[in-house]
Amino acid sequence: MTNANTTDPMHADDVAAIDELRKSYEQMCAEMGKIIVGQQSVIEQLAICLFAQGHALLMGVPGLAKTLLIRCLSETMDLGFSRIQFTPDLMPMDITGTDILQESGTGRREFEFAKGPIFANIVLADEINRAPSKTQAAMLEAMQEHRVTVVGRPYTLEEPFFVLATQNPIEQEGTYPLPEAQLDRFMFMIEVNYPDLQEEIAIARTTTGGALPELKHVLNGQQVQAFQSLVRRVPVPDHIYEFAAHLVRRTRPTDNEAPEWIKPLVNWGAGPRAVQYLILGAKARAALLGSYMVRLEDVVAVAQPVLMHRVITSFGAESEGITSPQIVQRLVDELEKED
């Protein structure tokens, strides 16, 4: 791997815009901190997805405030928000909307399209793995194409469009495992873990008293789109592109670059979309933290949420208790030593 560092410097206007983005992100964190205790890494990863124009899947046991976290994020922005509770009987039209027969003032009857909850800027798909395949297909089109098709007619979704889904990893009854194709559409899989002792005490204090405070809007839709465009312009040194590509290729057991130890542990590795998301995620993280260029630490920081749902472990790995995050971390550590 080469260590070339050739890249064009940022324009002065973009430098100023990155400073503005960092300040806005700090304000968002401060507003969310009025309600959300801890979970700083989760908030950072959600913000990275938002400004990189990706979708996120939050994985965690019940009671960890995943839904509240997403609602608070939406309240810090002047954007349309909707929540869809996924159930086994949820139909595609319950998400996308449908044609309704209406009678006009002249007495003439005609069909009028009634928009479903997918027509929002931020969509919370609660317990997304509870819906059947037809409904998942409708969500997949919305996530990938930013549009829905109803009775053969396409309807474009308003930008910015951001799907935040939650999934319960411990309850399997009445659930439908997400297809790998749909999992691949999520930029990040974000693990939401239990709080530590002091955080849990703080949660008890803040949530068992009076009403929760109202959060101020920090950004509007136009500003979010401008920052999303800005993130795309963050420079990336050549060796960062190479690091991301080599890392993804090493997850594939049939690739020549894959280490021998990974071959019995992994059935399928990550595809090219993972390289794209590693770079975009690194760009967004760099900008949020006020950096004018992507650093290696930015790629390393987003490697876990980008790769862990794209590395499919074998039965042998499962029997030994080896997980995808452990495999990803080992690959990152080995590649960093070589770099």
C-alpha positions in Angstrom: 0.0 0.0 0.0 1.4 3.4 -0.9 1.3 6.4 1.4 0.6 9.0 -1.3 -1.0 12.1 0.1 -2.0 14.0 -3.0 -5.2 15.9 -2.8 -6.4 19.4 -3.6 -6.9 21.9 -0.8 -10.4 23.0 0.1 -11.8 26.4 -1.1 -11.9 29.1 1.5 -15.7 29.1 1.4 -15.8 25.4 2.1 -13.4 25.9 5.0 -15.7 28.4 6.5 -18.7 26.1 5.8 -17.0 23.2 7.7 -16.5 25.5 10.7 -20.2 26.3 10.5 -21.1 22.6 10.3 -19.0 21.8 13.3 -20.7 24.5 15.3 -24.2 23.4 14.2 -23.3 19.8 15.2 -22.1 20.9 18.6 -25.4 22.8 19.0 -27.4 19.7 18.0 -25.5 17.6 20.6 -26.1 20.2 23.3 -29.9 20.3 22.5 -30.1 16.5 22.5 -28.2 16.4 25.7 -31.1 18.1 27.5 -33.0 14.8 27.2 -30.6 12.1 26.1 -28.0 10.9 28.6 -24.8 9.6 27.2 -24.9 7.7 23.8 -22.4 10.2 22.3 -21.0 7.7 19.8 -24.6 6.8 18.7 -25.4 10.5 18.2 -22.2 11.0 16.2 -22.9 8.0 14.0 -26.5 9.2 13.4 -25.2 12.7 12.4 -22.6 11.1 10.1 -25.3 9.1 8.3 -27.5 12.2 8.0 -24.8 14.4 6.4 -23.5 11.6 4.3 -27.0 11.0 2.9 -27.2 7.5 4.2 -29.7 5.5 6.2 -29.1 3.9 9.6 -30.3 0.8 11.4 -30.2 0.9 15.2 -29.8 -2.4 16.9 -30.4 -2.7 20.6 -32.6 -4.4 23.3 -35.9 -2.7 24.3 -35.7 0.2 26.7 -32.5 1.9 25.5 -34.4 4.9 24.2 -33.7 4.2 20.5 -37.0 5.8 19.5 -36.6 8.8 21.8 -33.1 9.3 20.5 -34.4 9.5 16.9 -37.3 11.8 17.9 -34.9 14.1 19.6 -32.6 14.2 16.6 -35.6 15.2 14.4 -36.6 17.9 16.9 -33.3 19.7 16.5 -34.0 20.2 12.8 -36.9 21.9 11.1 -37.8 18.9 9.1 -40.9 16.7 8.5 -40.9 13.7 10.8 -43.0 10.5 10.8 -43.0 7.3 12.8 -44.1 3.9 11.3 -44.7 1.1 13.7 -43.9 -2.1 11.8 -46.2 -5.0 12.4 -46.7 -8.4 10.7 -50.0 -7.1 9.1 -48.5 -3.9 7.8 -49.1 -3.5 4.0 -47.1 -1.4 1.5 -50.0 1.1 1.1 -49.9 1.7 4.8 -46.4 3.2 4.2 -46.6 4.7 0.7 -50.2 5.8 0.7 -53.0 5.0 -1.8 -55.6 6.3 -4.1 -58.8 7.4 -2.5 -62.1 8.0 -4.4 -63.2 11.6 -3.8 -66.2 13.5 -4.9 -65.5 16.9 -6.3 -67.8 20.0 -5.9 -69.4 19.2 -9.3 -70.4 15.8 -8.2 -67.8 14.1 -10.3 -65.9 11.2 -8.6 -62.2 10.8 -9.1 -59.2 9.2 -7.5 -56.9 11.4 -5.4 -53.5 10.2 -4.0 -53.3 10.3 -0.2 -49.7 10.3 0.9 -48.5 7.8 3.4 -46.1 8.3 6.3 -43.0 7.7 4.1 -43.5 11.2 2.8 -41.4 12.9 5.4 -37.8 14.1 5.7 -37.0 11.8 8.6 -38.8 8.5 8.8 -38.5 6.4 11.9 -39.2 2.7 11.0 -39.8 1.2 14.4 -39.0 -2.6 14.7 -38.5 -2.8 10.9 -38.0 -6.6 11.0 -41.6 -7.2 12.0 -43.0 -6.4 8.5 -43.5 -9.0 5.7 -41.5 -9.1 2.4 -43.9 -7.0 0.3 -43.7 -4.1 2.8 -40.0 -4.5 3.0 -39.8 -4.2 -0.8 -41.7 -0.9 -0.6 -39.3 0.4 2.0 -36.3 -0.7 -0.1 -37.5 1.3 -3.1 -37.9 4.4 -1.0 -34.5 4.0 0.6 -32.7 3.3 -2.6 -34.5 5.4 -5.2 -36.0 8.2 -2.9 -39.4 7.5 -4.5 -42.3 5.1 -4.2 -44.5 3.5 -6.8 -48.3 3.3 -6.2 -50.6 1.7 -8.8 -47.8 2.0 -11.4 -47.2 5.7 -10.8 -43.9 6.9 -9.3 -43.9 9.6 -6.6 -40.7 11.4 -5.6 -39.9 11.9 -2.0 -38.9 15.3 -0.7 -35.2 15.9 0.1 -33.5 15.5 2.5 -34.8 12.0 3.0 -33.4 9.9 5.9 -34.6 6.5 7.2 -33.7 5.5 10.7 -34.8 2.0 11.5 -34.8 0.1 14.8 -34.5 -3.6 15.3 -34.7 -5.8 18.4 -32.0 -8.5 18.3 -33.3 -10.7 21.1 -37.0 -11.3 20.1 -37.5 -13.5 17.0 -41.2 -14.5 17.3 -43.3 -12.6 14.7 -40.2 -11.1 13.0 -39.0 -11.4 9.4 -35.2 -11.2 9.0 -34.2 -8.4 6.8 -32.8 -9.6 3.4 -29.1 -9.0 2.8 -30.0 -6.7 -0.1 -31.9 -4.4 2.2 -29.3 -4.6 5.0 -26.8 -3.4 2.4 -28.9 -0.3 1.8 -28.2 0.8 5.4 -25.0 2.9 5.5 -24.5 2.1 9.2 -25.7 -0.5 11.7 -25.4 1.3 15.0 -25.2 -0.8 18.2 -27.0 0.9 21.1 -25.6 -0.5 24.4 -26.6 -0.3 28.0 -25.6 2.9 29.8 -23.0 2.8 32.6 -23.9 3.2 36.2 -23.6 7.0 36.4 -25.6 7.5 33.2 -28.3 5.2 34.5 -28.6 7.2 37.6 -28.8 10.4 35.5 -31.5 8.8 33.4 -33.6 8.1 36.5 -33.2 11.7 37.6 -34.1 13.3 34.3 -37.0 11.1 33.3 -38.9 10.7 36.5 -39.5 14.4 37.3 -41.4 17.0 35.3 -42.1 17.3 31.6 -39.1 16.9 29.3 -37.8 20.2 27.8 -38.6 21.3 24.3 -35.7 21.2 21.9 -34.8 24.2 19.6 -34.4 23.8 15.9 -30.7 24.1 14.9 -31.0 23.4 11.2 -33.6 23.5 8.4 -33.9 21.4 5.3 -32.0 23.8 3.0 -29.1 23.9 5.5 -29.0 20.1 5.8 -28.8 19.8 2.0 -26.1 22.4 1.8 -24.0 20.5 4.4 -24.6 17.2 2.6 -23.2 18.8 -0.6 -20.3 20.2 1.4 -19.4 16.7 2.8 -19.0 15.4 -0.7 -16.3 18.0 -1.3 -14.1 17.1 1.6 -10.7 16.1 0.2 -9.5 12.5 0.6 -5.8 11.6 0.3 -5.0 8.7 -2.1 -3.7 6.4 0.7 -7.1 6.7 2.4 -8.9 5.4 -0.7 -6.4 2.6 -0.8 -6.9 1.7 2.9 -10.7 1.6 2.5 -10.5 -0.6 -0.6 -7.9 -3.0 0.9 -10.0 -3.3 4.1 -13.2 -4.3 2.2 -11.4 -6.7 0.0 -9.9 -8.5 3.0 -13.5 -9.3 4.3 -14.1 -11.5 1.3 -12.9 -15.1 1.9 -12.4 -15.8 -1.8 -10.3 -12.7 -2.5 -6.5 -13.1 -2.8 -6.1 -10.4 -0.2 -8.1 -12.2 2.5 -5.9 -13.5 5.3 -6.0 -17.2 5.9 -7.7 -17.0 9.3 -10.8 -15.3 7.9 -11.6 -18.0 5.3 -13.2 -20.5 7.7 -15.0 -17.7 9.7 -16.8 -15.7 6.9 -19.2 -16.9 4.2 -19.6 -13.6 2.5 -17.7 -10.3 2.7 -18.7 -6.7 2.0 -19.4 -5.4 -1.5 -18.3 -2.2 -3.3 -21.0 -0.2 -1.6 -19.0 -0.7 1.6 -16.0 1.2 0.1 -18.3 4.1 -0.9 -19.8 4.3 2.6 -16.4 4.1 4.3 -15.2 7.1 2.3 -18.5 9.0 2.7 -18.7 8.3 6.4 -15.1 9.3 6.9 -15.8 12.6 5.0 -18.8 13.3 7.1 -17.0 12.6 10.4 -14.0 14.7 9.4 -16.3 17.7 8.6 -18.4 17.3 11.8 -15.2 17.4 13.9 -13.9 20.4 12.0 -11.2 18.7 9.9 -10.6 20.0 6.4 -9.3 16.7 5.1 -10.1 13.0 5.8 -7.7 11.3 8.1 -7.0 7.6 8.6 -8.7 7.8 12.1 -11.9 8.8 10.4 -12.0 5.7 8.3 -11.1 3.5 11.3 -13.9 5.2 13.3 -16.6 4.3 10.8 -15.3 0.8 9.9 -17.4 -1.1 12.5 -20.9 0.5 11.7 -20.2 0.2 7.9 -18.9 -3.4 7.8 -20.4 -5.4 10.7 -23.7 -6.1 8.9 -22.0 -6.8 5.6 -19.6 -9.5 6.9 -21.7 -12.7 7.1 -20.1 -15.1 9.5 -20.0 -18.9 9.0 -21.4 -21.6 11.3 -17.9 -22.3 12.5 -17.5 -18.7 13.7 -20.9 -18.8 15.4 -20.0 -22.0 17.2 -16.8 -20.5 18.5 -18.6 -17.3 19.5 -16.8 -15.1 17.0 -18.8 -12.1 15.8 -18.7 -9.9 12.8 -17.5 -6.8 14.9 -14.6 -8.9 16.3 -13.6 -9.9 12.7 -13.8 -6.3 11.5 -11.7 -5.0 14.4 -9.0 -7.6 13.8 -8.9 -6.7 10.1 -8.6 -3.0 10.9 -5.9 -3.6 13.5 -3.8 -5.7 11.0 -4.2 -3.3 8.2 -3.2 -0.3 10.4 0.0 -2.1 11.4 0.9 -2.5 7.7 0.0 1.0 6.6 
